[in-house]
Amino acid sequence: MKFFAVGLSYKTAPVEVRERLAIAPSKLACFACRLKIGAGLSEVVLVSTCNRVEIYGVTENTGGPLDRFFRWINPSGLDLLPHLYFHEGVDAMKHLFSVTSGLDSMVLGETEITGQIKKAYQVASGAKLTGRVLNRVFQTALQTAKQIRTGTSIGRGATSVGSAAVELAEKIFGSDIAQQAVMIIGAGKMGEACVRHLAKKGNRTVLVSNRSLERAQLLAAELGAQAIRLDEAATAMVNTDIVVSSTGCPEIILHRHQVEAVMKQRGNRPLVLIDIAVPRDIDPDVQSVGNVYLYNIDDLESLARENVRQREQELADCRVIIERQAAAVAQKLAPRAEGHAPARPQLEPAWAFSPSANWATA
């Protein structure tokens, strides 16, 4: 038998292809069962996320056109051949370990994919679609992801403007960031992304201020926030700790004298101002006011780029871990030497691993 991985991802297929092939979580087990029976697989795990659709399986024959595996989960009959990649044996293991560890993601080192792979494996296992091979391989993939997460810095540091805003705010407020009130001025997409990242930290108070109160109310409804008029923003800053400004206004809307007045009323408590707008919304001279921390779009992008560079430097260490783990799994699944077979017959198929990337019956 042979262990293989076949699929497509954001690297090989545009979103219009991925979205038509995407499988809802509630239907994952059904499609995987259909695939196992239709494609004649001994074991299978089906993975479907916004960035990839992949089949991990065990079969006697991996020959023939690659898209034959997708025939059972491609109801729209898309031509997938130009977008598919294929790995077998150890190479398939390394690919899975890389995917599970976030090394193949859009955002290098992101952690969401680990949970998605775990869920896909649990669905397949719960439907009794996995066996000795995939159980061993997927459990090791999750262990490898954990080892990479704890043993390297691949997942540390923000890599987007929104997450960089959170990182900077955390440097000032530390673990108390969830207790800080947040306000967004304007409804720019990037500013909105910053607030969404901050909201994920559990911030209980979020205000949305915009020139159009209706637009503010719409965004507030999405964020579970409170909408206020633009002329109320300065007053609201007295009780706001993190302000994200993204109005698109051609002129400065927040001046130094306004911030100084706010700080007096705040009792000089720290105030973080994140100016995402271009042209800028906040007077750069504001940063000279005590206990006021001003960051602009260049600060956030610079931090994100530096963190990406640092993550890329960790890749070599991650690859070493993956190589070691793949070799260990291959050894455990390899056939035993003659004279060392178990005394009693095995109740499950005796899968044997060939380091040349083939699975074969013993």
Number of C-alpha atoms within 10 A of each C-alpha: 22 23 30 23 23 20 25 23 23 17 12 15 17 13 14 8 17 21 14 13 23 18 20 11 15 9 9 20 23 14 16 24 21 14 23 21 13 14 17 15 22 19 25 28 28 26 24 21 19 13 18 21 21 20 20 23 29 27 18 15 12 20 7 8 8 16 19 16 21 22 16 18 20 18 10 9 12 13 11 18 14 10 17 18 15 16 18 22 21 23 19 21 29 21 20 26 29 21 19 28 31 23 26 19 20 12 15 18 30 20 18 12 19 19 12 16 23 16 14 21 23 18 22 24 18 11 13 13 23 22 16 13 23 23 18 15 21 23 12 20 28 19 16 22 24 16 15 26 19 11 12 16 19 25 23 15 19 23 25 20 24 22 21 23 32 23 20 19 22 15 10 15 17 11 10 11 20 18 14 20 19 25 26 26 25 24 22 16 11 17 26 22 18 22 26 17 19 25 20 10 15 12 17 13 18 23 25 30 27 25 16 13 15 13 16 24 21 15 20 19 13 9 16 15 20 16 22 22 16 17 11 11 20 16 13 16 21 18 18 22 23 26 24 27 29 25 25 15 14 11 13 14 15 17 14 16 13 13 21 16 13 20 20 11 14 16 9 14 14 17 26 22 22 26 27 29 22 14 14 21 25 25 17 16 11 19 17 11 15 13 14 19 18 20 20 20 18 12 17 25 18 15 22 22 17 15 21 21 12 16 21 16 13 16 18 10 14 24 16 12 19 25 15 13 20 24 16 13 18 22 15 12 19 18 18 13 7 6 7 8 11 8 7 6 8 9 6 8 11 17 17 21 25 16 14 10 18 16 25 17 12 12
